[in-house]
Amino acid sequence: MENRKVLKSGEFLVDTVEARDVFIPEEFDDEQVMIAQTCQDFLDTEVYPVMDKIDSPDIQLMKTTLQKSGELGLMGIALPEEYGGFGQSFVTQMLAAEKIGAGYSFSVAFMAHCGIGTLPIAYYGNDTQREKYVTRLATGELLGAYCLTEPGAGSDANAGKTNARLSDDGTHYILNGQKMWITNAGFADVQTVFAKVGNDRILSAFIVEKDMPGVVVAPDEKKMGIKGSSTAQIFYNDVKVPVENMIGSQGEGFRIALSILHMGRIKLGANVLGAAKKAINDSVQYANERKQFCVLISSFGAIKHKLAQQAIITFAAESAVYRVSKDIDDLIEKNKKAGLDRGRATIEGISHYAVEAAILKVYGSEALDFVIDEAVQIHGGMGYSAEMDVERGYRDSRINRIFEGTNEINRLLIADTAIKRAQKGEFDLFGPAESLYNNLDIISSGKNGEECYFAEKRRYISNFKKTILLAIHGATRHFDKKLVKEQEVMNNISEMIMQTYIAESLALRIEKLNDLRGSAELYRDMLDVYVYDAADLIRKSARDAVNSFAEAALSEKLNAAIEALTQVAGINVKEARRRIADKLIEDNAYKF
């Protein structure tokens, strides 16, 4: 894949890549497969057998289980070798995150430690800080937490009131404030704490050790799900933090916080894949055992529909996850060649793909909610019993739409970030949009004679992008700078962007898979169903957006254009889904 074409974040709206330019999971190498298997083996031997006890909850057991994973090296996958890690690629990090994602509340604690608990120091810390803390966080000797959220601040990260005042002798900061919803709070040795220095309006970041006088951890919160995960408030009462424990420079904390949140969002997109695949396996295995009316319920069309839809949206999400992961790897290498150290090169590479990170977070968390909800339904009454894994999975899934910025915030970010980057000239969105707008009367579906299967899908997706451009152009012309406050319209645009990126990622993966294997018939069924459904969702969102701002005459023209651009051929979705479900049923597991 040398010299492959790589798009900037959001640039997929106006440009495309060839199938050969994307990375797909079918290309994992032997080392990546081995790391994935190690993660799976750890869940099977060390997590699942004690999951009930962990969720009782047993904080000490969670802590020792985390430490075991550190002893095996699982905590060091993302970290450079000089600090006790393995220096693996971002694709490999995402694969490990996917596998661990099937670990219920253990996954939450593990990912919080390895991600937001460790990486602010690894990416933004100096060599001394990395040597002192990251080397021990990599092995599990120390466990980490990330302390940003405050009462009353919520999604407005910079509204926090925690304050750090420089001491008179200039040797330390005196930290006062309160943090809440802190994952791993009950046992974390090291905390990355965000506070404003003096009268600063912007946050700074500090490394705080739990044993520093004045650090008070409240009892754990009682939660709907992820019960084994320690979540608590932390109070800071005149805590003396050495000046050398500031991460980065004064006032850089807000940037650090946002960058780490982008990283958290994109890795959550991988986590939910593991949870979804676990739920699908539970679903099909139960359906292959449970009889109703003297036959297995897996033979029922209604159950096949559910199983197939679970598989389709999971496979589609996976396609997008590894597509952007490889793009991030390439940008990290480019940043390193430009002179950035490994930490800064990595976080800058991840942060660049903010649009895609928000897409993966929203789409993935909502896909998992659908998958696990259907898993409970397939189990019927047993799905409501705490004896079954799907009951735990159902409760644990719900937090993902709130973690790392709510889905409402992230939906707004998808459209807002893409539009702002285009306005800054990172890619030309408004030129093509203006051209479309000036030629509404001649917009058509674009079909011209016979076309091959993948050419047809490329045309559909290109038309979806044109539909987005029409909505963005019309909305920005009408609302101008007030568009960001028209959240319903922004959500319409984001839904279109999200569905299109996922559809394109799926299409590129299956086209490449077809080229590699010479055939991909069952996967074409997935693509057929996904694009067929996405067309309706995009049409509805586009019409809702346009009807929010266009007067009668313009509305009629725009709606006619939308109708033409979201036109796709009819398919027999019943038979397509049945073929997908039959493969799942035959394998008795998700093996796509």
C-alpha positions as CSV (number, residue, x, y, z in Angstrom):
1,M,0.0,0.0,0.0
2,E,2.9,2.3,-0.7
3,N,2.1,5.7,-2.1
4,R,-1.6,5.2,-1.4
5,K,-3.9,8.2,-1.6
6,V,-4.9,9.5,1.8
7,L,-7.7,12.0,2.3
8,K,-7.7,14.8,5.0
9,S,-10.4,14.7,7.6
10,G,-13.8,15.4,6.1
11,E,-12.3,15.5,2.6
12,F,-14.2,12.3,1.7
13,L,-17.2,14.6,1.1
14,V,-15.7,15.9,-2.1
15,D,-13.1,13.3,-3.0
16,T,-12.7,9.6,-3.1
17,V,-10.1,6.9,-3.0
18,E,-9.8,3.6,-4.8
19,A,-10.4,0.3,-3.1
20,R,-6.7,-0.5,-3.3
21,D,-6.0,2.6,-1.1
22,V,-7.9,1.5,2.0
23,F,-6.8,-0.9,4.7
24,I,-9.3,-3.7,5.5
25,P,-9.3,-6.2,8.4
26,E,-8.7,-9.0,6.1
27,E,-5.1,-7.7,5.7
28,F,-4.1,-8.1,9.4
29,D,-0.6,-9.6,9.5
30,D,0.4,-12.6,11.7
31,E,1.7,-10.3,14.6
32,Q,-1.6,-8.4,14.7
33,V,-3.6,-11.7,14.7
34,M,-1.3,-12.9,17.6
35,I,-1.9,-9.8,19.7
36,A,-5.6,-10.0,19.1
37,Q,-5.6,-13.7,20.2
38,T,-3.6,-12.8,23.3
39,C,-6.3,-10.2,24.2
40,Q,-9.1,-12.8,23.6
41,D,-7.2,-15.4,25.7
42,F,-6.9,-12.9,28.6
43,L,-10.7,-12.3,28.6
44,D,-11.4,-16.0,28.4
45,T,-9.0,-17.0,31.2
46,E,-8.8,-14.0,33.5
47,V,-11.9,-11.9,33.0
48,Y,-15.0,-13.9,32.1
49,P,-14.6,-16.5,34.9
50,V,-14.7,-13.7,37.5
51,M,-17.0,-11.2,35.8
52,D,-19.8,-11.7,38.2
53,K,-17.5,-11.0,41.2
54,I,-15.9,-8.0,39.5
55,D,-19.4,-6.6,38.9
56,S,-20.5,-7.3,42.5
57,P,-18.5,-4.8,42.5
58,D,-15.1,-5.9,43.8
59,I,-12.7,-3.0,43.2
60,Q,-9.7,-4.9,44.5
61,L,-10.3,-7.8,42.1
62,M,-10.7,-5.3,39.2
63,K,-7.4,-3.7,40.2
64,T,-5.5,-7.1,40.4
65,T,-7.0,-8.1,37.0
66,L,-5.8,-4.9,35.4
67,Q,-2.4,-5.5,36.9
68,K,-2.3,-9.0,35.4
69,S,-3.0,-7.5,32.0
70,G,-0.1,-5.2,32.5
71,E,2.2,-8.0,33.4
72,L,1.3,-9.7,30.1
73,G,2.2,-6.5,28.2
74,L,-1.3,-5.6,27.1
75,M,-1.1,-2.1,28.7
76,G,1.9,-1.2,26.6
77,I,0.6,-1.9,23.1
78,A,0.3,1.9,22.3
79,L,3.4,3.0,24.1
80,P,7.0,3.3,22.7
81,E,9.6,0.7,23.6
82,E,11.8,3.2,25.4
83,Y,9.0,3.6,28.0
84,G,8.3,-0.1,28.4
85,G,5.8,-0.5,25.6
86,F,5.7,-2.3,22.3
87,G,5.3,0.7,19.9
88,Q,2.6,-0.9,17.8
89,S,0.8,0.8,15.0
90,F,-2.5,2.6,15.5
91,V,-4.2,-0.1,13.5
92,T,-2.9,-2.7,16.0
93,Q,-3.9,-0.5,18.9
94,M,-7.4,-0.4,17.5
95,L,-7.5,-4.2,17.0
96,A,-6.5,-4.7,20.6
97,A,-9.2,-2.2,21.7
98,E,-11.7,-4.1,19.7
99,K,-10.9,-7.4,21.3
100,I,-10.8,-5.9,24.9
101,G,-14.1,-4.2,24.1
102,A,-15.9,-7.5,24.7
103,G,-14.8,-7.4,28.3
104,Y,-17.8,-5.5,29.8
105,S,-16.8,-3.3,32.8
106,F,-13.2,-4.6,32.6
107,S,-12.9,-3.1,29.2
108,V,-14.0,0.3,30.6
109,A,-11.3,0.2,33.3
110,F,-8.6,-1.1,31.0
111,M,-9.3,1.4,28.2
112,A,-9.5,4.3,30.7
113,H,-6.1,3.3,32.1
114,C,-4.4,2.7,28.7
115,G,-6.0,5.6,27.0
116,I,-7.0,8.7,28.8
117,G,-5.2,7.7,32.0
118,T,-1.8,7.2,30.4
119,L,-1.6,8.9,27.0
120,P,-1.8,12.6,28.1
121,I,1.6,12.0,29.8
122,A,2.9,9.8,27.0
123,Y,1.9,12.2,24.3
124,Y,2.4,15.6,26.0
125,G,4.7,14.9,28.9
126,N,8.4,15.6,28.9
127,D,11.1,12.9,29.0
128,T,11.4,13.1,32.8
129,Q,7.6,12.7,33.3
130,R,7.5,9.8,30.8
131,E,10.4,8.0,32.5
132,K,8.9,8.5,35.9
133,Y,5.2,7.6,35.2
134,V,4.7,6.1,31.7
135,T,7.2,3.3,32.3
136,R,5.2,2.2,35.3
137,L,1.8,2.8,33.8
138,A,2.9,0.6,30.9
139,T,3.3,-2.4,33.2
140,G,0.4,-1.8,35.5
141,E,2.6,-1.0,38.4
142,L,0.7,2.3,38.4
143,L,-2.9,2.7,37.3
144,G,-4.2,5.9,35.8
145,A,-7.2,8.1,35.7
146,Y,-8.3,11.2,33.7
147,C,-9.9,14.0,35.7
148,L,-11.7,16.6,33.5
149,T,-15.5,16.6,34.2
150,E,-16.8,18.8,37.0
151,P,-20.2,19.4,38.5
152,G,-22.0,22.0,36.5
153,A,-19.5,21.9,33.6
154,G,-20.6,18.7,31.8
155,S,-19.8,18.8,28.1
156,D,-18.3,22.4,28.4
157,A,-14.9,21.2,29.4
158,N,-13.4,24.7,29.8
159,A,-16.1,25.8,32.2
160,G,-14.5,23.9,35.1
161,K,-13.6,25.8,38.2
162,T,-10.8,23.7,39.7
163,N,-7.9,26.1,40.3
164,A,-4.2,25.9,40.7
165,R,-2.4,28.8,42.3
166,L,1.4,29.1,42.1
167,S,3.0,29.1,45.5
168,D,4.9,32.1,46.7
169,D,8.2,30.3,46.4
170,G,7.4,29.1,42.9
171,T,8.0,25.4,43.7
172,H,4.5,24.0,43.5
173,Y,0.9,24.7,42.6
174,I,-1.8,24.7,45.2
175,L,-4.7,22.8,43.7
176,N,-8.4,23.2,44.8
177,G,-11.5,21.8,43.2
178,Q,-13.8,18.9,42.5
179,K,-14.0,16.3,39.7
180,M,-16.8,13.9,39.0
181,W,-17.5,10.7,37.0
182,I,-13.9,9.8,37.2
183,T,-13.3,6.2,35.9
184,N,-10.8,4.2,38.0
185,A,-11.0,6.8,40.8
186,G,-11.2,4.2,43.5
187,F,-7.7,2.7,42.8
188,A,-5.9,5.0,40.4
189,D,-2.4,5.9,41.5
190,V,-1.8,8.7,39.0
191,Q,-4.4,11.3,37.9
192,T,-4.2,13.7,35.0
193,V,-6.1,16.7,36.4
194,F,-7.2,19.8,34.5
195,A,-7.3,23.1,36.3
196,K,-7.0,26.8,35.5
197,V,-3.8,28.5,36.8
198,G,-4.6,31.7,38.7
199,N,-6.9,33.9,36.6
200,D,-6.3,32.0,33.4
201,R,-9.4,31.4,31.2
202,I,-7.9,28.3,29.6
203,L,-7.1,25.0,31.4
204,S,-3.7,23.6,32.2
205,A,-3.0,19.9,32.9
206,F,-1.2,18.4,36.0
207,I,0.0,15.0,37.1
208,V,-1.4,14.3,40.6
209,E,-0.6,11.3,42.7
210,K,-3.4,9.9,44.9
211,D,-1.2,9.9,48.0
212,M,-0.5,13.7,47.8
213,P,-2.0,15.3,51.0
214,G,-5.4,16.8,50.3
215,V,-6.6,14.3,47.6
216,V,-9.9,12.8,48.7
217,V,-11.6,10.1,46.8
218,A,-15.4,9.8,47.5
219,P,-17.2,6.4,47.6
220,D,-18.0,4.8,44.3
221,E,-21.1,5.8,42.5
222,K,-23.9,3.2,42.1
223,K,-24.6,2.9,38.3
224,M,-27.0,1.3,35.9
225,G,-24.2,-0.7,34.2
226,I,-20.4,-1.2,34.1
227,K,-20.8,-1.9,37.8
228,G,-17.3,-3.3,38.1
229,S,-15.8,0.0,36.9
230,S,-14.8,2.3,39.8
231,T,-16.5,5.7,39.2
232,A,-16.3,8.4,41.9
233,Q,-15.8,12.0,42.7
234,I,-12.4,13.3,43.6
235,F,-11.8,16.4,45.8
236,Y,-8.6,18.5,45.9
237,N,-8.1,20.5,49.1
238,D,-4.9,22.6,49.0
239,V,-3.0,19.8,47.2
240,K,0.6,20.8,46.6
241,V,1.5,19.7,43.1
242,P,5.2,20.2,42.1
243,V,5.7,22.6,39.2
244,E,7.5,19.9,37.3
245,N,4.2,18.0,37.3
246,M,2.5,20.4,34.8
247,I,2.0,18.5,31.5
248,G,3.0,20.6,28.5
249,S,2.9,24.4,29.0
250,Q,0.6,26.6,31.0
251,G,-2.8,27.0,29.2
252,E,-2.2,24.0,27.0
253,G,-4.6,21.8,29.0
254,F,-7.7,22.6,26.9
255,R,-5.9,21.5,23.8
256,I,-4.7,18.3,25.6
257,A,-8.2,17.6,26.8
258,L,-9.7,17.9,23.4
259,S,-7.0,15.9,21.7
260,I,-7.4,13.1,24.2
261,L,-11.1,13.1,23.8
262,H,-10.7,12.7,20.0
263,M,-8.5,9.7,20.8
264,G,-11.0,8.3,23.2
265,R,-13.8,8.7,20.7
266,I,-12.0,6.8,18.0
267,K,-10.9,4.0,20.3
268,L,-14.5,3.7,21.6
269,G,-15.4,3.1,18.0
270,A,-13.2,0.0,18.2
271,N,-14.3,-1.1,21.7
272,V,-18.0,-1.3,20.7
273,L,-17.1,-3.7,17.8
274,G,-15.8,-6.2,20.3
275,A,-18.9,-5.9,22.4
276,A,-21.2,-6.1,19.3
277,K,-19.5,-9.3,18.0
278,K,-19.8,-10.9,21.5
279,A,-23.5,-10.0,21.5
280,I,-24.0,-11.5,18.0
281,N,-22.3,-14.7,19.1
282,D,-24.5,-14.9,22.1
283,S,-27.6,-14.3,19.9
284,V,-26.9,-16.9,17.2
285,Q,-25.8,-19.6,19.7
286,Y,-29.0,-19.1,21.7
287,A,-31.1,-19.1,18.5
288,N,-29.4,-22.4,17.5
289,E,-30.3,-24.0,20.8
290,R,-33.8,-22.6,21.7
291,K,-36.8,-24.3,20.3
292,Q,-40.3,-22.9,19.8
293,F,-43.2,-24.9,18.3
294,C,-40.7,-27.9,18.1
295,V,-38.3,-26.1,15.8
296,L,-35.1,-24.0,16.4
297,I,-35.9,-20.3,16.5
298,S,-32.9,-19.7,14.2
299,S,-35.1,-21.1,11.4
300,F,-37.6,-18.3,11.7
301,G,-37.5,-15.4,9.2
302,A,-38.0,-12.8,11.9
303,I,-35.0,-14.1,13.8
304,K,-32.9,-14.3,10.7
305,H,-33.8,-10.6,9.9
306,K,-32.5,-9.6,13.4
307,L,-29.3,-11.7,13.1
308,A,-28.5,-10.4,9.6
309,Q,-29.0,-6.8,10.6
310,Q,-26.8,-7.2,13.6
311,A,-24.0,-8.6,11.3
312,I,-24.5,-5.9,8.6
313,I,-24.1,-2.9,10.8
314,T,-21.3,-4.4,12.8
315,F,-19.4,-5.3,9.6
316,A,-20.0,-1.8,8.2
317,A,-18.8,-0.1,11.4
318,E,-15.7,-2.3,11.4
319,S,-14.9,-1.2,7.8
320,A,-14.9,2.4,8.8
321,V,-12.8,1.8,11.9
322,Y,-9.9,0.3,10.1
323,R,-10.1,2.6,7.1
324,V,-9.5,5.7,9.2
325,S,-7.0,3.8,11.5
326,K,-4.6,3.3,8.6
327,D,-5.1,6.9,7.5
328,I,-4.0,7.9,11.1
329,D,-1.0,5.7,10.9
330,D,0.1,7.3,7.7
331,L,-0.3,10.8,9.1
332,I,1.6,9.9,12.3
333,E,4.6,8.8,10.1
334,K,4.3,12.0,8.1
335,N,4.3,14.1,11.3
336,K,7.4,12.2,12.6
337,K,9.2,12.9,9.3
338,A,8.3,16.6,9.8
339,G,10.2,16.6,13.1
340,L,7.6,16.0,15.7
341,D,8.5,13.6,18.5
342,R,6.6,10.3,18.6
343,G,4.1,11.5,21.2
344,R,3.1,14.7,19.6
345,A,3.2,13.1,16.1
346,T,0.7,10.5,17.3
347,I,-1.8,12.7,19.0
348,E,-1.7,15.3,16.2
349,G,-2.4,12.5,13.7
350,I,-5.3,11.2,15.8
351,S,-6.7,14.7,16.4
352,H,-6.7,15.6,12.8
353,Y,-9.4,13.0,12.0
354,A,-11.9,14.7,14.4
355,V,-14.8,14.3,11.9
356,E,-14.2,10.6,11.5
357,A,-13.6,10.1,15.2
358,A,-17.1,11.6,16.0
359,I,-18.7,9.5,13.3
360,L,-17.2,6.3,14.7
361,K,-18.2,7.2,18.2
362,V,-21.8,8.0,17.3
363,Y,-22.4,5.3,14.8
364,G,-20.6,2.6,16.7
365,S,-22.3,3.3,20.1
366,E,-25.7,3.3,18.4
367,A,-24.9,0.2,16.4
368,L,-24.0,-1.6,19.6
369,D,-27.2,-0.4,21.3
370,F,-29.2,-1.9,18.4
371,V,-27.2,-5.1,18.4
372,I,-27.5,-5.8,22.1
373,D,-31.1,-4.8,22.2
374,E,-31.9,-7.3,19.5
375,A,-29.7,-9.9,21.4
376,V,-32.0,-9.5,24.4
377,Q,-35.1,-9.8,22.2
378,I,-33.7,-13.0,20.6
379,H,-33.2,-14.4,24.0
380,G,-36.8,-13.5,24.9
381,G,-37.6,-13.8,28.7
382,M,-34.1,-15.3,29.3
383,G,-32.6,-12.1,28.0
384,Y,-34.0,-10.3,30.9
385,S,-32.4,-12.7,33.4
386,A,-29.1,-11.8,35.1
387,E,-28.0,-15.3,34.3
388,M,-27.3,-14.4,30.7
389,D,-24.4,-12.4,29.3
390,V,-26.8,-10.3,27.2
391,E,-28.4,-8.8,30.3
392,R,-25.0,-7.4,31.4
393,G,-24.2,-6.4,27.9
394,Y,-27.5,-4.5,27.6
395,R,-26.8,-2.4,30.7
396,D,-23.2,-1.9,30.0
397,S,-23.9,-0.7,26.4
398,R,-25.9,2.4,27.4
399,I,-23.0,4.4,28.7
400,N,-21.2,4.5,25.3
401,R,-23.6,7.1,24.0
402,I,-22.6,9.4,26.9
403,F,-18.9,8.6,27.2
404,E,-16.3,10.8,25.5
405,G,-18.8,13.6,24.8
406,T,-22.5,12.7,24.4
407,N,-23.8,11.6,21.0
408,E,-25.7,14.9,20.8
409,I,-22.4,16.8,21.1
410,N,-20.6,14.5,18.7
411,R,-23.4,14.8,16.1
412,L,-23.0,18.5,16.1
413,L,-19.2,18.1,15.9
414,I,-19.5,16.0,12.7
415,A,-21.2,18.7,10.7
416,D,-19.6,21.7,12.4
417,T,-16.0,20.4,12.1
418,A,-16.4,19.4,8.4
419,I,-17.9,22.8,7.5
420,K,-15.3,24.8,9.4
421,R,-12.4,22.9,7.8
422,A,-13.8,23.5,4.4
423,Q,-14.3,27.2,5.3
424,K,-10.6,27.3,6.3
425,G,-9.7,26.0,2.8
426,E,-8.5,22.5,3.9
427,F,-10.6,21.2,1.0
428,D,-13.0,22.7,-1.5
429,L,-16.5,21.9,-0.4
430,F,-18.3,25.1,-1.4
431,G,-17.1,25.3,-5.0
432,P,-18.7,21.9,-6.0
433,A,-21.8,22.8,-3.8
434,E,-22.3,26.1,-5.6
435,S,-22.0,24.4,-8.9
436,L,-24.7,21.9,-7.9
437,Y,-26.9,24.7,-6.6
438,N,-26.7,26.6,-9.8
439,N,-27.8,23.5,-11.8
440,L,-30.7,22.2,-9.8
441,D,-32.9,21.8,-12.8
442,I,-30.6,19.3,-14.5
443,I,-29.6,17.1,-11.5
444,S,-30.3,13.5,-12.2
445,S,-29.4,10.1,-10.8
446,G,-26.5,10.0,-13.3
447,K,-27.2,6.5,-14.6
448,N,-26.0,6.2,-18.2
449,G,-26.3,2.7,-19.7
450,E,-25.1,-0.5,-18.1
451,E,-22.6,-0.3,-15.3
452,C,-20.7,-2.9,-13.3
453,Y,-21.8,-3.7,-9.7
454,F,-19.2,-1.6,-7.9
455,A,-19.5,1.3,-10.4
456,E,-23.2,1.4,-9.5
457,K,-22.4,1.6,-5.8
458,R,-19.8,4.3,-6.4
459,R,-22.4,6.3,-8.3
460,Y,-24.9,6.0,-5.4
461,I,-22.3,7.1,-2.9
462,S,-21.2,10.0,-5.1
463,N,-24.9,11.1,-5.3
464,F,-25.2,10.8,-1.5
465,K,-22.3,13.3,-1.2
466,K,-24.0,15.6,-3.7
467,T,-27.1,15.5,-1.5
468,I,-25.0,16.5,1.5
469,L,-23.4,19.4,-0.4
470,L,-26.9,20.7,-1.4
471,A,-28.0,20.7,2.2
472,I,-24.8,22.3,3.6
473,H,-24.8,25.0,0.9
474,G,-28.4,25.9,1.3
475,A,-28.2,25.9,5.1
476,T,-25.1,28.0,5.3
477,R,-26.5,30.5,2.8
478,H,-29.8,30.8,4.7
479,F,-28.5,30.7,8.3
480,D,-25.0,32.0,7.8
481,K,-23.1,32.1,11.2
482,K,-26.3,31.1,13.0
483,L,-26.3,27.7,11.5
484,V,-24.4,26.2,14.5
485,K,-27.4,27.1,16.7
486,E,-29.8,25.3,14.3
487,Q,-29.1,22.0,15.9
488,E,-31.9,20.1,14.2
489,V,-30.5,21.0,10.8
490,M,-26.9,20.3,11.9
491,N,-28.1,16.9,13.1
492,N,-29.7,16.3,9.7
493,I,-26.5,17.1,7.9
494,S,-24.5,15.0,10.4
495,E,-26.7,12.0,9.8
496,M,-26.2,12.2,6.1
497,I,-22.4,12.5,6.5
498,M,-22.3,9.6,8.9
499,Q,-24.3,7.3,6.7
500,T,-22.3,8.2,3.6
501,Y,-18.9,7.6,5.3
502,I,-20.0,4.3,6.6
503,A,-21.5,3.2,3.3
504,E,-18.4,4.3,1.4
505,S,-16.1,2.5,3.8
506,L,-18.2,-0.7,3.5
507,A,-18.2,-0.4,-0.3
508,L,-14.4,0.1,-0.6
509,R,-13.8,-2.8,1.8
510,I,-16.0,-5.2,-0.2
511,E,-14.6,-4.1,-3.5
512,K,-11.1,-4.7,-2.2
513,L,-12.2,-8.1,-0.8
514,N,-13.7,-9.0,-4.1
515,D,-10.4,-8.2,-5.8
516,L,-8.4,-10.2,-3.3
517,R,-10.6,-13.3,-3.3
518,G,-12.1,-13.1,-6.8
519,S,-15.6,-13.2,-5.2
520,A,-17.5,-11.6,-2.4
521,E,-21.1,-12.6,-3.0
522,L,-22.3,-12.7,0.6
523,Y,-20.6,-9.4,1.3
524,R,-22.4,-7.9,-1.7
525,D,-25.6,-8.8,0.1
526,M,-24.4,-6.7,3.0
527,L,-23.6,-3.8,0.8
528,D,-26.8,-4.0,-1.1
529,V,-28.9,-3.9,2.1
530,Y,-26.8,-1.2,3.7
531,V,-26.9,1.2,0.7
532,Y,-30.6,0.5,0.2
533,D,-31.4,1.5,3.8
534,A,-28.9,4.4,3.9
535,A,-30.6,6.0,0.8
536,D,-33.8,6.3,2.7
537,L,-32.1,7.7,5.8
538,I,-30.2,10.3,3.7
539,R,-33.3,11.2,1.7
540,K,-35.3,11.8,4.9
541,S,-32.5,13.8,6.6
542,A,-31.9,15.9,3.5
543,R,-35.6,16.7,3.1
544,D,-35.9,17.6,6.8
545,A,-33.0,20.0,6.4
546,V,-34.1,21.6,3.2
547,N,-37.7,22.1,4.4
548,S,-36.3,23.9,7.4
549,F,-35.0,26.8,5.4
550,A,-36.1,26.8,1.7
551,E,-39.1,28.8,0.5
552,A,-41.7,27.0,-1.7
553,A,-40.2,27.4,-5.1
554,L,-36.6,26.5,-4.0
555,S,-37.9,23.7,-1.8
556,E,-39.6,22.1,-4.7
557,K,-36.4,22.2,-6.8
558,L,-34.2,20.9,-3.9
559,N,-36.6,18.1,-3.0
560,A,-36.7,17.0,-6.7
561,A,-32.9,17.0,-6.7
562,I,-32.8,15.0,-3.4
563,E,-35.2,12.5,-4.8
564,A,-33.0,12.0,-7.9
565,L,-29.8,11.7,-6.0
566,T,-31.0,9.2,-3.4
567,Q,-32.6,6.9,-6.0
568,V,-31.2,3.4,-5.8
569,A,-32.3,0.1,-7.4
570,G,-34.7,-2.1,-5.5
571,I,-33.4,-5.3,-4.1
572,N,-34.8,-8.3,-2.4
573,V,-33.8,-7.4,1.1
574,K,-35.6,-10.4,2.6
575,E,-33.5,-13.0,0.6
576,A,-30.3,-11.0,1.0
577,R,-30.7,-10.9,4.8
578,R,-31.6,-14.6,4.9
579,R,-28.4,-15.5,3.1
580,I,-26.3,-13.5,5.6
581,A,-28.2,-15.0,8.5
582,D,-27.8,-18.5,7.2
583,K,-24.0,-18.1,7.1
584,L,-24.1,-16.8,10.7
585,I,-26.3,-19.7,11.8
586,E,-24.2,-22.3,10.0
587,D,-21.0,-21.0,11.6
588,N,-22.8,-20.5,15.0
589,A,-20.6,-17.4,15.4
590,Y,-19.7,-14.1,13.8
591,K,-17.0,-15.1,11.3
592,F,-17.4,-12.3,8.6
